[in-house]
Amino acid sequence: MSFPDFRMRRLGLTAAAAIAAVAVAGTAAAQSMVVRSTGPSAAKYPTGAKLKPADKLTLVAGDKVVLMQAGKTRTLSGPGTFGATGTVQASQSLGGNVTRMLAKGPTMRSRGGFTRGDLPAPAPADVRAPNLWLLDYREAGTFCVADPATLMLWRPDMEGDTALEIDSAGKKTTVAIVDGANFRKWPTDVLPVQYGTDYRLSGGGLARPVTVRFTSVGSVPDTVEGSIEMLMAKGCSPQLNRLVDTMSEAEGG
């Protein structure tokens, strides 16, 4: 075989490999993942399950499955049979809420920051914290901490002064959140953030005490897919639900 022929053959093999890589990447990108599943068929399509493009979902009345594909969600409601992949066009304005939800180190201010004018129409009890790394102290369960030094407590409204009591392992402190603010820094000087330790929160407008437990994130994912998978793996259900809700609202026609 002459050198020109050998060179052409190598170029052909390289091109074929590149095409195959693109095809594999395209297949991976087309995969869908179940990020929420409720109803009678929830066990059939569990959260975290990954579906191939050719897969079909058969849902019955009362089923609701939220799929994520290429950083967007698609909500399926039963009864009916649905393909695992589909075109979703996200709302640009609501998509901005997803971006803010994932932002690292949000700037925290009082009435000039997350103000009542920024809140959606429902009553404060239905309002979510606008960022994943804000600890909404109404939510019990495991909370993924991006940076213990900057952990912030958050409440859904800014009306009136309130006092939140936090106790853990025999230590107790009270955090005051003043009128005009819906956030306050976690009291690391008295109760440092410790992983795997229960913290009991009471007062602060809570109807009943709430228990939270912190877990470390390590490096914060840069993508919505990475964030979803990390929250699932860590068991941080309140944050996962918050992100999925925000993504679902951004679904367009």
C-alpha positions, 0 to 999 in steps of 0.5 A: 500500500502506497503512502497516499493510500495509507493516508487516505485510509487513515483519514477515512477511519478518522472520519468514520470514528467522528461520525460514530461519536456524534451518533452516540452523543446524539443518542445520549442527548435524546435520552429522557429521565424520570424526575417525578412520578406520581399515581398508580404507575409510579413504581413502574416509572420510578424517579431516576429511571432513564428511558431510550428514545423508542420507549413508550410510557403507558399511564392510567388515570391519576398518573403524572410523570415528569420527564427531563430531556436536554435540560427541559421537562415534559409533563405527561398525565394519564390516561394514555400512551406517550413516547419517551421523547418529545419536543419541548419549547421552554418559555424564555421568561420562566426559563429565567427562573430556572437560571436563577434557581441554579445560580451560585451565590445569589445576592441577598438584599432586603426590599431591593432584592427578592421583593414582594413585587418579584413574588408570584400571585399565590399566597406566601405559603405557596411561594418557593425560595428562588434559589436552590441554595437558600434553606426554606426552613418550612421544608423538612428533610435532607438539604444539600449545602453548596457552601456552609459559610454562606448558608442562608435561611429563607422565609416566603414573606417579609412582613413583620419581625419573627424569631426562629429557634434552632436546636441540635445536640443540646445547643440552641439559638434564636435567629431574628428575621426583621421586618423587610427581609425574608432571609437571614444567615445561618448562625454558624458561630453558635451552631456550625453546619455539620453533616449528618446531624439533625437540626430542629427548627421551630417558631418563625411562623412554622405551624409545627417544628421542622427537622433538617439534616445537611449533606455536602455537595462538593462541587456544584454542578454547572448544568440542570441535568447535573443538578437534578442527578446530584439532588437525586443521589444525595436525597435532597428531595425538597430542593429537587422538588423546587427545581422540578416545579420551576422547570415544569412551569417553564414548559411551553407549547 
